[in-house]
């Protein structure tokens, strides 16, 4: 037997409401006040929550993501891009194309999240990159601790680039950042041209959008302009890229965007942190080997196999 | 379905808060869910009920779920609750500043907070150091 109630908050700030309740409500016993300095299971001193009056559960996941970011991006100098979107939107094919056009000396790792199976992991292994397969079982998204576990399978000292393919899902990943410099949401024309409007919050949580399968948009009667204008309405200033990953078309701008996110980030860490939506009070010192450079020559678009294992 | 892992974390946080105040169990929790988060209040409630077994309370657990509207501040000085995007088929805050058209970043409304924990009454009927505890008053 449970008692529940639901009511929207008033205009009063949380602390005012809690104080009101503490001062006025004699019916409840032992009501703990705002859980101000309360910190849960996390020894990270980088995060100041003095301004928060309560314990933010989602912020714990964001903090874990920051730790991941610190370790992978800054300690190991790896560029990390996360791709998310529905099952069948073309995330795997898109990452395959990015791998194919990378220069020979770029060491790439991929973390593949799927509820079950090795299908995507096998495809990436065939391209010669390092792969960590994560079967989430019942979870519908990757979370920072699952990524942390997957890193065990990768040689972080060797990698230049890490692609993370999230579980096919347009809802849950929004609340679980993974510490990537670029979060790219992949939708496809075949999902219907209202797919953007149906998942606004996920778009708002990402850095870039790919509209994939544009080559068959006409066949499925999808209005690509509408999809693109929905993106800019829902997530202003978010870049959108039209691709046909199957045919390798439209990838140049996406690659430039990813490069830019990596390079801008090296000098503007605060921009990343601001994007994670919570304060972050520490300084970075980039020691030797922590800056990463990509010598891509994307103009030629040549295909080649990676030989590293 | 990520509400279950969130529910587990909420209960852990509540258990820890109760322990900080010398209580082994708690009788009620208040959770605030941001409207712009992807946490579904109904599902969270169900998951909290499912996850709150007898190790937490041998009686009823009172679950109080509030929703927190989106709130944004713009560099131009505007602040407030952003409007909703009409054409979106689900709730979405309009992230364009109504004053200057710049993109808004949300300051609130995308979180899930444990707001308060209700502890059992102690034997002598007094509150176990409840609201005047040293860590209970960090405010801004």
Contacts between the chains, C-beta under 8 A, distances in Angstrom:
chain1	res1	chain2	res2	distance
A	1	B	60	5.4
A	2	B	49	5.2
A	2	B	60	6.4
A	2	B	61	6.1
A	2	B	62	7.4
A	2	B	63	5.9
A	3	B	60	6.3
A	3	B	62	4.7
A	3	B	63	7.1
A	4	B	45	5.6
A	4	B	62	7.8
A	4	B	63	4.9
A	4	B	64	7.0
A	4	B	65	6.7
A	5	B	64	5.6
A	5	B	65	7.7
A	6	B	41	6.8
A	6	B	65	5.7
A	6	B	66	7.7
A	6	B	67	7.5
A	7	B	66	6.3
A	8	B	66	7.2
A	8	B	67	5.4
A	8	B	69	7.2
A	9	B	32	7.1
A	9	B	66	5.4
A	9	B	67	6.7
A	9	B	68	5.6
A	9	B	69	6.9
A	14	B	32	7.0
A	14	B	68	8.0
A	14	B	113	7.8
A	14	B	115	6.6
A	15	B	139	4.8
A	15	B	140	7.6
A	18	B	115	6.9
A	18	B	116	6.4
A	21	B	116	7.9
A	22	B	131	5.0
A	28	B	28	7.4
A	28	B	118	5.7
A	29	B	118	7.2
A	29	B	119	7.3
A	29	B	120	7.3
A	29	B	121	4.2
A	29	B	127	6.2
A	30	B	23	7.4
A	30	B	27	7.9
A	30	B	118	6.1
A	30	B	119	3.4
A	30	B	120	6.5
A	30	B	121	6.1
A	30	B	122	7.6
A	30	B	127	4.6
A	30	B	128	5.7
A	30	B	130	5.3
A	31	B	116	5.8
A	31	B	117	7.8
A	31	B	118	5.2
A	31	B	119	7.6
A	31	B	127	7.8
A	31	B	130	6.1
A	31	B	131	7.1
A	32	B	17	5.9
A	32	B	18	7.5
A	32	B	21	6.3
A	32	B	116	5.6
A	32	B	117	4.3
A	32	B	118	7.2
A	32	B	119	6.3
A	32	B	130	5.8
A	32	B	131	7.3
A	32	B	133	7.6
A	32	B	136	6.5
A	33	B	116	6.8
A	33	B	130	6.8
A	33	B	131	4.2
A	33	B	133	7.3
A	33	B	136	3.9
A	33	B	137	6.6
A	34	B	115	7.1
A	34	B	116	7.1
A	34	B	136	6.3
A	34	B	137	7.3
A	34	B	138	7.4
A	34	B	139	6.8
A	35	B	13	7.4
A	35	B	17	5.3
A	35	B	114	6.2
A	35	B	115	7.8
A	35	B	116	7.5
A	35	B	117	7.4
A	35	B	135	7.5
A	35	B	136	7.1
A	36	B	135	5.8
A	36	B	136	6.1
A	36	B	137	6.1
A	36	B	138	2.9
A	36	B	139	6.8
A	37	B	134	7.9
A	37	B	135	4.1
A	37	B	138	5.0
A	38	B	13	7.2
A	38	B	16	7.2
A	38	B	17	5.7
A	38	B	20	7.2
A	38	B	135	6.0
A	40	B	9	7.5
A	40	B	12	6.6
A	40	B	13	5.0
A	40	B	16	6.0
A	41	B	12	7.2
A	41	B	16	7.9
A	50	B	138	5.9
A	50	B	140	7.6
A	51	B	140	4.8
A	52	B	138	7.8
A	53	B	138	6.8
A	53	B	139	5.5
A	53	B	140	7.1
A	54	B	32	7.1
A	54	B	113	4.2
A	54	B	114	6.1
A	54	B	115	5.2
A	55	B	13	5.0
A	55	B	17	7.5
A	55	B	113	6.3
A	55	B	114	4.5
A	56	B	111	4.6
A	56	B	112	6.8
A	56	B	113	5.0
A	57	B	6	5.7
A	57	B	9	5.0
A	57	B	10	5.6
A	57	B	13	6.7
A	57	B	111	7.7
A	57	B	112	4.5
A	57	B	113	6.8
A	57	B	114	6.5
A	58	B	6	7.4
A	58	B	37	6.3
A	58	B	39	7.5
A	58	B	110	7.3
A	58	B	111	5.3
A	58	B	112	4.8
A	59	B	111	6.5
A	60	B	9	6.5
A	138	B	1	7.8
A	139	B	2	7.3
A	139	B	5	7.3
A	140	B	1	5.8
A	140	B	2	6.3
A	141	B	2	6.1
A	143	B	5	7.3
A	171	B	38	5.6
A	172	B	1	7.4
A	172	B	2	4.3
A	172	B	38	6.3
A	174	B	37	7.8
A	174	B	38	4.5
A	175	B	2	6.7
A	175	B	6	8.0
A	175	B	37	5.8
A	175	B	38	4.8
A	175	B	39	6.6
A	175	B	110	7.9
A	175	B	112	7.9
A	176	B	2	7.1
A	194	B	89	6.6
A	197	B	87	5.9
A	197	B	88	5.0
A	197	B	89	4.8
A	197	B	90	7.9
A	198	B	88	8.0
A	198	B	89	4.7
A	198	B	90	6.3
A	199	B	90	7.2
A	200	B	85	6.3
A	200	B	88	4.4
A	200	B	90	5.9
A	200	B	91	7.6
A	200	B	92	3.2
A	201	B	36	6.3
A	201	B	37	7.8
A	201	B	38	5.8
A	201	B	90	7.2
A	201	B	91	7.6
A	201	B	92	5.9
A	202	B	38	7.6
A	204	B	36	7.6
A	204	B	92	6.7
A	204	B	93	7.6
A	204	B	95	6.2
A	230	B	87	7.3
A	233	B	85	6.3
A	233	B	87	6.9
A	234	B	85	6.0
A	234	B	88	6.3
A	234	B	92	5.8
A	234	B	95	7.6
A	235	B	95	6.6
A	235	B	103	8.0
A	236	B	95	5.7
A	236	B	96	5.1
A	236	B	101	8.0
A	236	B	102	7.9
A	236	B	103	4.4
A	237	B	103	4.9
A	274	B	105	7.1
A	277	B	105	7.1
A	277	B	106	6.9
A	277	B	110	6.5
